[in-house]
Amino acid sequence: MAPERFGNGPLGDLRVIEVGGEVGEWCAKLMADLGADVIKIEPPGGAAEREIGPFLDDIPTAERSLHFWHYNTSKRGITLDLESAAGRELFRRLADTADVVLESYPPGYLPSIGLGYRELEGSNPRLVMCSLTPFGQQGPWRDYRTSDLVHLAVGGQMGECGYDEVDVAGAPPIGPGGGNAWHTAGHYAFIGIMSALFYRGVQGAGQYIDASVHDACALTTEGGVTQWIYNHAVVKRQTGRHAAANPSPRTQFLCADGRYVNTLMFGLRMSPQQLLVVADWFDQRGLAADLKDEKYQDPEALNGSMPHIIEVAERFFAATTSDEVYHGAQQRGFALGPVRAPEEVAADEHFRDRGFFVTVEHPELGRSFEYPGAAAIYHASPWSIRRRAPLIGEDNVEVFGEIGVAREALGVLRESGVI
Amino acid sequence: MTSKPLEGVRVLDFTWVRAGPWCTRWLAVLGAEVVKVEWPDPRLAFNGRIGGAMGAQGGGPNAGGHANDQNAEKLSITVNVRSPKGLQIIKDLMLVTDVVVENFSASVMDDWGLGYEVMRELKPDIIYVSMAGFGHEGRHAAYTTMGPSVQALSGLTFLSGLPDAPPAGWGWSYMDDTGGLYGAMSTLAALHHKQATGEGQHVDMSQVAAGITLTGPALLDLSANHRPSRRAGYPPGNRAHWPGTPLMNNYRGRTVAPHNAYRTLGGEHFDWCAITCATDEEWSSLVALMGSPAWATDAQFATNVGRLEHQLELDAHIEDWTRTVEKYELMDRCQASGVPAGAVQSTEDRVEHDPQLRARNLFTPMTHPVIGTFPMQQAPFQLSATPVPVSRHGPLLGEHNVSILGGLLGISWDEIQDGYRDGTLWPAHVPMEHVDYLFERPSGQLASREG
């Protein structure tokens, strides 16, 4: 029998159950948009994530959280109370039909109510179960309380982001916004889960994955950790560029339109040929200063003069809009980018060419909205948002029907607080 | 010996710099045979092998610490793709390869005569994951990126910083790491599809697009509510909301106070601790922990909205207290009281002092034949049936020329030695220093296969 396929994406034959709160919802969204049938279990009345803003038209109700909308596309939604015996039985039946259970309850909670991996794999040995929790299932910080910001602190992100003293005196380390501790954890969890599924495809057996947000964040600061490990050098915060053991040249420059560009073009070694290209460009505004001078055609002299070259560049950037700098630099082979706010990102024609922004219907509102789309174009198995985030309990009838719950019983389950 | 989950998958790895190698590092750690195709040109810093941590000590292409870590568990071959013989070697390898990964700008593989159409002719079910900054489609596909420009272009730099100050941005290439993870995710999704259907494909990833997906609530606030992010009080530093600006959500979860980093005893660069209270209950616990000072029991701080409205005062009072306590002690005391708190950790703190990472064995010692024994970064997840310890150091340059070119393609020892002289396996203008092992003929199976 050919396996049932849910979506056209590469994960279109998978069923995933997501339960236990906001930590796992990004990983599950990535899987849902890639075709998996993700069933999100919320407590009766709806998930706490529905209380997170912003809200559509600034009307704060559970069905209008834009946060919830973004993180729960393409999922089916059901309500279920795992504290009730009937709820636990229904969860067990659902887990029997699942390829993946992704849970983010506090460590030990699911085993304590008889729904740990040991119990679930008994009747579904092919199950891949991932616990994605703040600190993992063991260790002295296992039960510590967290938030995205707390993870960015202990994970090392904040220690490396911030300001030069000259820009903001006494500035704190900065935890970038947007929920990136959860994102990072979700990316690694996705990798762990998919690898376990691949193994299952070969060997037949599922397994349990203990994934930790803290481990994930601690691993995601590029060269800082290796500079400590191999050189015992500690990197320190600087404005808009890599934290460094010793102060490094600025890479972020203010343009004529009040916006910044960020570039490594003058932070790394530059060749004499590249300098000529830059000098010709700056010369179009009469701002090449002495950069065309023969002396800079000696590579050693050139690299000894970088502070001066950066000063000349700063004057050119200050006289030029960020968009002109961006395209002008790119057309000359420099990997420079403007520091864009989301409104400038949304207007980018290149990503429109790629079909990045997608329109998602909200039939209950009679309206459609534009969402961010796919990081990658899968040429044989297209990514898609199949549906907007589920309404509270929207798929109770369908999903519970699939595991044999009589439709007329659903009312009683609701009255009993089970769903 | 237990298996690893991706055993049996072979990856031909053309990646360089960081995003691509970080992608293939995870594929290798998970058990795929990742064959790194290198070209030892010192003008390209030996493909990233020098530069970065411990690179500048004159030890040649095998002395890079950063490269050791990011190439752990991979194999290395040296092949000049731009020579006819080298190109043929790569094409022969394609026949026995499942996945090709690269993070060049869009046209490079085509220019080499190794575009997807060529690959597919050789191996119809091949998976090709390209990781260009802008992807291969779209009007600016020829543009190039580095981590910092990906962050700038995608909106991630903008959301990091204090209002009315320049963007603080990211103090490392977050999108090299995250782009790499997206590359690994794309590869695994395509492998799953192939396992289910037998079908390969080209996955055209864009690192900038990957970055944009991480700003969803801000983009929806724009598209649905027409609210721009260039506005008063945004980004709000470490706070969820900047005092004195209109009260609204700023895309970092619940809008709560306290939500900030506070100075701790010592006052040095890393003497800070983050504290957040999501509920009145957590706030009450913090008040009790501080010894219920008079200011904290004032009614204006009793509710979240009150705390948000009086955040400057709130944070100043909290910091008066935190300055008297060492950061880990503060963190532990808060946590013992049920208050979310975390010390701001430096790289040294994480590797040397973090008791949780130690308990999780995130850094374990590994010996590299050239540079010695150093901690190696392990996986941030534990697989119960197929553990994935990182147990092999980054490969020496060309270390696997004999096992791959000889073992897989049947190229003889003599032909390999010729390849070092005729520009196929080593650049003619580059002295073969620090690579004596390339001339040490292995004994045993491989040698006898030639006979």
Chai-1 contact restraints between the chains, C-beta under 6 A:
chainA,res_idxA,chainB,res_idxB,connection_type,confidence,min_distance_angstrom,max_distance_angstrom,comment,restraint_id
A,P10,B,A189,contact,1.0,0.0,6.0,A-B,restraint_1
A,P10,B,A190,contact,1.0,0.0,6.0,A-B,restraint_2
A,P10,B,H192,contact,1.0,0.0,6.0,A-B,restraint_3
A,P10,B,H193,contact,1.0,0.0,6.0,A-B,restraint_4
A,D13,B,A196,contact,1.0,0.0,6.0,A-B,restraint_5
A,L34,B,A189,contact,1.0,0.0,6.0,A-B,restraint_6
A,I52,B,G253,contact,1.0,0.0,6.0,A-B,restraint_7
A,I52,B,R254,contact,1.0,0.0,6.0,A-B,restraint_8
A,G53,B,N249,contact,1.0,0.0,6.0,A-B,restraint_9
A,P54,B,D221,contact,1.0,0.0,6.0,A-B,restraint_10
A,P54,B,N249,contact,1.0,0.0,6.0,A-B,restraint_11
A,L56,B,A224,contact,1.0,0.0,6.0,A-B,restraint_12
A,L66,B,P217,contact,1.0,0.0,6.0,A-B,restraint_13
A,L66,B,L220,contact,1.0,0.0,6.0,A-B,restraint_14
A,L66,B,D221,contact,1.0,0.0,6.0,A-B,restraint_15
A,H67,B,P217,contact,1.0,0.0,6.0,A-B,restraint_16
A,H70,B,G216,contact,1.0,0.0,6.0,A-B,restraint_17
A,H70,B,P217,contact,1.0,0.0,6.0,A-B,restraint_18
A,H70,B,L220,contact,1.0,0.0,6.0,A-B,restraint_19
A,F135,B,Q356,contact,1.0,0.0,6.0,A-B,restraint_20
A,G136,B,R360,contact,1.0,0.0,6.0,A-B,restraint_21
A,G139,B,Q356,contact,1.0,0.0,6.0,A-B,restraint_22
A,G139,B,A359,contact,1.0,0.0,6.0,A-B,restraint_23
A,G139,B,R360,contact,1.0,0.0,6.0,A-B,restraint_24
A,P140,B,P355,contact,1.0,0.0,6.0,A-B,restraint_25
A,W141,B,Q356,contact,1.0,0.0,6.0,A-B,restraint_26
A,Y144,B,Q335,contact,1.0,0.0,6.0,A-B,restraint_27
A,R145,B,P340,contact,1.0,0.0,6.0,A-B,restraint_28
A,T146,B,P340,contact,1.0,0.0,6.0,A-B,restraint_29
A,S147,B,T276,contact,1.0,0.0,6.0,A-B,restraint_30
A,S147,B,P340,contact,1.0,0.0,6.0,A-B,restraint_31
A,D148,B,G253,contact,1.0,0.0,6.0,A-B,restraint_32
A,L149,B,A274,contact,1.0,0.0,6.0,A-B,restraint_33
A,L149,B,T276,contact,1.0,0.0,6.0,A-B,restraint_34
A,V150,B,A274,contact,1.0,0.0,6.0,A-B,restraint_35
A,V150,B,P340,contact,1.0,0.0,6.0,A-B,restraint_36
A,V150,B,G342,contact,1.0,0.0,6.0,A-B,restraint_37
A,A153,B,A274,contact,1.0,0.0,6.0,A-B,restraint_38
A,A153,B,G342,contact,1.0,0.0,6.0,A-B,restraint_39
A,A153,B,V344,contact,1.0,0.0,6.0,A-B,restraint_40
A,V154,B,G342,contact,1.0,0.0,6.0,A-B,restraint_41
A,V154,B,Q345,contact,1.0,0.0,6.0,A-B,restraint_42
A,G156,B,Q345,contact,1.0,0.0,6.0,A-B,restraint_43
A,G156,B,R350,contact,1.0,0.0,6.0,A-B,restraint_44
A,M158,B,V344,contact,1.0,0.0,6.0,A-B,restraint_45
A,G159,B,F270,contact,1.0,0.0,6.0,A-B,restraint_46
A,G159,B,V344,contact,1.0,0.0,6.0,A-B,restraint_47
A,G159,B,Q345,contact,1.0,0.0,6.0,A-B,restraint_48
A,G159,B,S346,contact,1.0,0.0,6.0,A-B,restraint_49
A,E160,B,G171,contact,1.0,0.0,6.0,A-B,restraint_50
A,E160,B,W172,contact,1.0,0.0,6.0,A-B,restraint_51
A,C161,B,S160,contact,1.0,0.0,6.0,A-B,restraint_52
A,C161,B,A168,contact,1.0,0.0,6.0,A-B,restraint_53
A,C161,B,W170,contact,1.0,0.0,6.0,A-B,restraint_54
A,C161,B,G171,contact,1.0,0.0,6.0,A-B,restraint_55
A,G162,B,A168,contact,1.0,0.0,6.0,A-B,restraint_56
A,Y163,B,A168,contact,1.0,0.0,6.0,A-B,restraint_57
A,D167,B,P166,contact,1.0,0.0,6.0,A-B,restraint_58
A,V168,B,A165,contact,1.0,0.0,6.0,A-B,restraint_59
A,P172,B,A261,contact,1.0,0.0,6.0,A-B,restraint_60
A,P173,B,A261,contact,1.0,0.0,6.0,A-B,restraint_61
A,P173,B,W272,contact,1.0,0.0,6.0,A-B,restraint_62
A,P173,B,V344,contact,1.0,0.0,6.0,A-B,restraint_63
A,I174,B,S160,contact,1.0,0.0,6.0,A-B,restraint_64
A,I174,B,A168,contact,1.0,0.0,6.0,A-B,restraint_65
A,G175,B,N238,contact,1.0,0.0,6.0,A-B,restraint_66
A,P176,B,S160,contact,1.0,0.0,6.0,A-B,restraint_67
A,G177,B,L159,contact,1.0,0.0,6.0,A-B,restraint_68
A,G177,B,P235,contact,1.0,0.0,6.0,A-B,restraint_69
A,G177,B,Y251,contact,1.0,0.0,6.0,A-B,restraint_70
A,G177,B,R252,contact,1.0,0.0,6.0,A-B,restraint_71
A,G178,B,L159,contact,1.0,0.0,6.0,A-B,restraint_72
A,G178,B,L214,contact,1.0,0.0,6.0,A-B,restraint_73
A,G178,B,T215,contact,1.0,0.0,6.0,A-B,restraint_74
A,G178,B,Y251,contact,1.0,0.0,6.0,A-B,restraint_75
A,H183,B,L214,contact,1.0,0.0,6.0,A-B,restraint_76
A,H187,B,L181,contact,1.0,0.0,6.0,A-B,restraint_77
A,Y188,B,P380,contact,1.0,0.0,6.0,A-B,restraint_78
A,Y188,B,F381,contact,1.0,0.0,6.0,A-B,restraint_79
A,F190,B,M185,contact,1.0,0.0,6.0,A-B,restraint_80
A,I191,B,W26,contact,1.0,0.0,6.0,A-B,restraint_81
A,I191,B,A184,contact,1.0,0.0,6.0,A-B,restraint_82
A,G192,B,F381,contact,1.0,0.0,6.0,A-B,restraint_83
A,M194,B,L188,contact,1.0,0.0,6.0,A-B,restraint_84
A,S195,B,P5,contact,1.0,0.0,6.0,A-B,restraint_85
A,S195,B,L6,contact,1.0,0.0,6.0,A-B,restraint_86
A,S195,B,L30,contact,1.0,0.0,6.0,A-B,restraint_87
A,A196,B,P5,contact,1.0,0.0,6.0,A-B,restraint_88
A,F198,B,P5,contact,1.0,0.0,6.0,A-B,restraint_89
A,F198,B,L191,contact,1.0,0.0,6.0,A-B,restraint_90
A,Y199,B,P5,contact,1.0,0.0,6.0,A-B,restraint_91
A,Y199,B,T386,contact,1.0,0.0,6.0,A-B,restraint_92
A,G201,B,Q195,contact,1.0,0.0,6.0,A-B,restraint_93
A,Q207,B,L383,contact,1.0,0.0,6.0,A-B,restraint_94
A,Q207,B,S384,contact,1.0,0.0,6.0,A-B,restraint_95
A,Q207,B,A385,contact,1.0,0.0,6.0,A-B,restraint_96
A,Y208,B,S384,contact,1.0,0.0,6.0,A-B,restraint_97
A,I209,B,F381,contact,1.0,0.0,6.0,A-B,restraint_98
A,I209,B,L383,contact,1.0,0.0,6.0,A-B,restraint_99
A,D210,B,Q382,contact,1.0,0.0,6.0,A-B,restraint_100
A,A211,B,F381,contact,1.0,0.0,6.0,A-B,restraint_101
A,S212,B,P380,contact,1.0,0.0,6.0,A-B,restraint_102
A,D215,B,R360,contact,1.0,0.0,6.0,A-B,restraint_103
A,D215,B,L362,contact,1.0,0.0,6.0,A-B,restraint_104
A,D215,B,P380,contact,1.0,0.0,6.0,A-B,restraint_105
A,A216,B,P380,contact,1.0,0.0,6.0,A-B,restraint_106
A,A218,B,R350,contact,1.0,0.0,6.0,A-B,restraint_107
A,A218,B,L357,contact,1.0,0.0,6.0,A-B,restraint_108
A,L219,B,Q377,contact,1.0,0.0,6.0,A-B,restraint_109
A,L219,B,P380,contact,1.0,0.0,6.0,A-B,restraint_110
A,T220,B,D177,contact,1.0,0.0,6.0,A-B,restraint_111
A,T221,B,W172,contact,1.0,0.0,6.0,A-B,restraint_112
A,E222,B,W172,contact,1.0,0.0,6.0,A-B,restraint_113
A,E222,B,S173,contact,1.0,0.0,6.0,A-B,restraint_114
A,E222,B,D176,contact,1.0,0.0,6.0,A-B,restraint_115
A,E222,B,D177,contact,1.0,0.0,6.0,A-B,restraint_116
A,G223,B,G52,contact,1.0,0.0,6.0,A-B,restraint_117
A,G223,B,H66,contact,1.0,0.0,6.0,A-B,restraint_118
A,G224,B,W172,contact,1.0,0.0,6.0,A-B,restraint_119
A,G224,B,T347,contact,1.0,0.0,6.0,A-B,restraint_120
A,V225,B,T347,contact,1.0,0.0,6.0,A-B,restraint_121
A,T226,B,A53,contact,1.0,0.0,6.0,A-B,restraint_122
A,T226,B,G65,contact,1.0,0.0,6.0,A-B,restraint_123
A,T226,B,H66,contact,1.0,0.0,6.0,A-B,restraint_124
A,T226,B,D69,contact,1.0,0.0,6.0,A-B,restraint_125
A,Q227,B,A53,contact,1.0,0.0,6.0,A-B,restraint_126
A,W228,B,T347,contact,1.0,0.0,6.0,A-B,restraint_127
A,W228,B,E348,contact,1.0,0.0,6.0,A-B,restraint_128
A,W228,B,V351,contact,1.0,0.0,6.0,A-B,restraint_129
A,I229,B,F374,contact,1.0,0.0,6.0,A-B,restraint_130
A,I229,B,P375,contact,1.0,0.0,6.0,A-B,restraint_131
A,Y230,B,A53,contact,1.0,0.0,6.0,A-B,restraint_132
A,Y230,B,M54,contact,1.0,0.0,6.0,A-B,restraint_133
A,Y230,B,G65,contact,1.0,0.0,6.0,A-B,restraint_134
A,N231,B,A53,contact,1.0,0.0,6.0,A-B,restraint_135
A,N231,B,M54,contact,1.0,0.0,6.0,A-B,restraint_136
A,V234,B,S346,contact,1.0,0.0,6.0,A-B,restraint_137
A,V234,B,T347,contact,1.0,0.0,6.0,A-B,restraint_138
A,V234,B,E348,contact,1.0,0.0,6.0,A-B,restraint_139
A,K236,B,H269,contact,1.0,0.0,6.0,A-B,restraint_140
A,R237,B,G171,contact,1.0,0.0,6.0,A-B,restraint_141
A,T239,B,P166,contact,1.0,0.0,6.0,A-B,restraint_142
A,G240,B,P167,contact,1.0,0.0,6.0,A-B,restraint_143
A,G240,B,G169,contact,1.0,0.0,6.0,A-B,restraint_144
A,H242,B,G171,contact,1.0,0.0,6.0,A-B,restraint_145
A,H242,B,W172,contact,1.0,0.0,6.0,A-B,restraint_146
A,A243,B,G171,contact,1.0,0.0,6.0,A-B,restraint_147
A,N262,B,P148,contact,1.0,0.0,6.0,A-B,restraint_148
A,N262,B,A152,contact,1.0,0.0,6.0,A-B,restraint_149
A,L264,B,M146,contact,1.0,0.0,6.0,A-B,restraint_150
A,L264,B,P148,contact,1.0,0.0,6.0,A-B,restraint_151
A,Q330,B,Y143,contact,1.0,0.0,6.0,A-B,restraint_152
A,A335,B,T144,contact,1.0,0.0,6.0,A-B,restraint_153
A,A335,B,T145,contact,1.0,0.0,6.0,A-B,restraint_154
A,A335,B,M146,contact,1.0,0.0,6.0,A-B,restraint_155
A,A335,B,S149,contact,1.0,0.0,6.0,A-B,restraint_156
A,L336,B,S149,contact,1.0,0.0,6.0,A-B,restraint_157
A,G337,B,S149,contact,1.0,0.0,6.0,A-B,restraint_158
A,G337,B,A152,contact,1.0,0.0,6.0,A-B,restraint_159
A,G337,B,L153,contact,1.0,0.0,6.0,A-B,restraint_160
A,V339,B,A152,contact,1.0,0.0,6.0,A-B,restraint_161
A,V339,B,T157,contact,1.0,0.0,6.0,A-B,restraint_162
A,V339,B,F158,contact,1.0,0.0,6.0,A-B,restraint_163
A,V339,B,P167,contact,1.0,0.0,6.0,A-B,restraint_164
A,R340,B,G155,contact,1.0,0.0,6.0,A-B,restraint_165
A,A341,B,F158,contact,1.0,0.0,6.0,A-B,restraint_166
A,A341,B,S229,contact,1.0,0.0,6.0,A-B,restraint_167
A,A341,B,R230,contact,1.0,0.0,6.0,A-B,restraint_168
A,P342,B,G155,contact,1.0,0.0,6.0,A-B,restraint_169
A,P342,B,T215,contact,1.0,0.0,6.0,A-B,restraint_170
A,P342,B,A218,contact,1.0,0.0,6.0,A-B,restraint_171
A,P342,B,L219,contact,1.0,0.0,6.0,A-B,restraint_172
A,P342,B,L222,contact,1.0,0.0,6.0,A-B,restraint_173
A,P342,B,S229,contact,1.0,0.0,6.0,A-B,restraint_174
A,E343,B,L222,contact,1.0,0.0,6.0,A-B,restraint_175
A,E343,B,P228,contact,1.0,0.0,6.0,A-B,restraint_176
A,V345,B,G155,contact,1.0,0.0,6.0,A-B,restraint_177
A,V345,B,I212,contact,1.0,0.0,6.0,A-B,restraint_178
A,A346,B,L222,contact,1.0,0.0,6.0,A-B,restraint_179
A,H350,B,G138,contact,1.0,0.0,6.0,A-B,restraint_180
A,H350,B,R139,contact,1.0,0.0,6.0,A-B,restraint_181
A,H350,B,H140,contact,1.0,0.0,6.0,A-B,restraint_182
A,D353,B,G138,contact,1.0,0.0,6.0,A-B,restraint_183
A,D353,B,R139,contact,1.0,0.0,6.0,A-B,restraint_184
A,R354,B,G135,contact,1.0,0.0,6.0,A-B,restraint_185
A,R354,B,E137,contact,1.0,0.0,6.0,A-B,restraint_186
A,R354,B,G138,contact,1.0,0.0,6.0,A-B,restraint_187
A,F356,B,A209,contact,1.0,0.0,6.0,A-B,restraint_188
A,F369,B,S223,contact,1.0,0.0,6.0,A-B,restraint_189
A,F369,B,A224,contact,1.0,0.0,6.0,A-B,restraint_190
A,E370,B,S223,contact,1.0,0.0,6.0,A-B,restraint_191
A,P372,B,I212,contact,1.0,0.0,6.0,A-B,restraint_192
A,P372,B,T213,contact,1.0,0.0,6.0,A-B,restraint_193
A,P372,B,G216,contact,1.0,0.0,6.0,A-B,restraint_194
A,P372,B,L219,contact,1.0,0.0,6.0,A-B,restraint_195
A,A375,B,Y182,contact,1.0,0.0,6.0,A-B,restraint_196
A,A375,B,M205,contact,1.0,0.0,6.0,A-B,restraint_197
A,A375,B,A209,contact,1.0,0.0,6.0,A-B,restraint_198
A,A375,B,A210,contact,1.0,0.0,6.0,A-B,restraint_199
A,A375,B,T213,contact,1.0,0.0,6.0,A-B,restraint_200
A,A376,B,S186,contact,1.0,0.0,6.0,A-B,restraint_201
A,A376,B,V203,contact,1.0,0.0,6.0,A-B,restraint_202
A,A376,B,M205,contact,1.0,0.0,6.0,A-B,restraint_203
A,I377,B,D204,contact,1.0,0.0,6.0,A-B,restraint_204
A,Y378,B,V203,contact,1.0,0.0,6.0,A-B,restraint_205
A,H379,B,Q201,contact,1.0,0.0,6.0,A-B,restraint_206
A,H379,B,H202,contact,1.0,0.0,6.0,A-B,restraint_207
A,A380,B,E199,contact,1.0,0.0,6.0,A-B,restraint_208
A,A380,B,Q201,contact,1.0,0.0,6.0,A-B,restraint_209
A,S381,B,H193,contact,1.0,0.0,6.0,A-B,restraint_210
